[in-house]
């Protein structure tokens, strides 16, 4: 029998988001919010969590993939009804059932682990998460008897003024004893809204004289549920603070954390310095001792040690060590800059490899090109890679010198050590170690 199974509730539509996208797929710090609950579950147990889906189920399946076991709630009849859908898979198989929500992405793995550990010590059937806060956020209030034992939950809509003054709030996150849970789920009363709620299980346990334990936390941000775009923005701010603090503690300098945006999917090496208005997004890995920003975007890219990127956009690119980019450069998908490459102001590179030590000073575009080592790309050089129907490749071999304002009409090859004069239009291959210039460019000399 499995010790603990985790059920993540993700079936609600949440019309308050006013979106065609299922709520749990809205992104938070670069990931769908449901992903945070799935990852926390994976850290707590080797068993795949159960994800209860409903609205937008097919889309949720497509995004989350095979990291979970899916259970469908065809009618959204409350949290109790949602959990009941998992009974065929868990009843008689799990000693403990932990329940959390896909729209509560700030709940830390550590807090969830503490809840599970406390439940292991609880002789009663329920251990719940509570929080003390001045702002009730619409949460139910925790009712305790004179001995301090939890005896129930009263929802804000029906609470008395005295009960509304209670600061301990129900977070809706629970651990249940599996043997006790399933028969009691079938006994839940129907609410005035026509739904079945997990909160009623607390009163049922107390009425039976069973112990209901509570793990009380003080950080209300952990249990911020996302129901609208305002909540999403609040959660984004909290998550960004957490991410930035993590990297500063790992040895990364953030010159103004309030103006630096790092998504949860990013990795950064020690002694890297990040300047304001820098955005690190997607599957990005930054090496050690880099300098990024200001006013820079790096997305889905790999940046080697010792690189400098200033006032530029880098997306889908690979930079090896000691590469210098910017200001005002754009590295597009497929750009691969080898060690020591320099791309200066207003340079653009797309689907091209630049060999070690190559310099591309400014106002140039290299698309669908293979450039060797120690090549000079003069200002205003353009690879004319598109003929209106197809893309063609330009090859520039080692040590070539391309003069300013050169047009390279692909497909074309410039041989090793060749020199192209300024203002040339290269429409045919240029042999190695030759000198060519003109419109169209012609070989005028050949160096020994």
Secondary structure, 3 states (H helix, E strand, C coil): CEEEEEEEEECCCCHHHCCCCCHHHCEECCEEHHHHHHHHHHHHCCCCCEEEECCCHHHHHHHHHHHCEEEECCCCCCHHHHHHCCHHHHCCCEEEEEEEECCCCCCCHHHHHHHHHHHHHCCCCEEEEEEECCCCCCCCEEEECCCCCEEEEECHHHCCHHHHCCCEEEEEEEEEEHHHHHHHHCCCCCCCCCCCCCCHHHHHHHHCCCCEEEEEECCHHHHCCCCCHHHHHHHHHHHHHHHHHHHHHCCCEECCHHHEEECCCCEECCCCEECCCEEEECCCEECCCCEECCCEEEECCEECCCCEEECCEEECCEECCCCEEECCCEECCCCEECCCCEECCCCEEECCEECCCCEECCCCEEECEEECCCCEECCCCEEECECCCCECCEEECCCCEECCCCEEECCEEECCCCEECCCCEECCCECCCEEEECECCEEEEECC
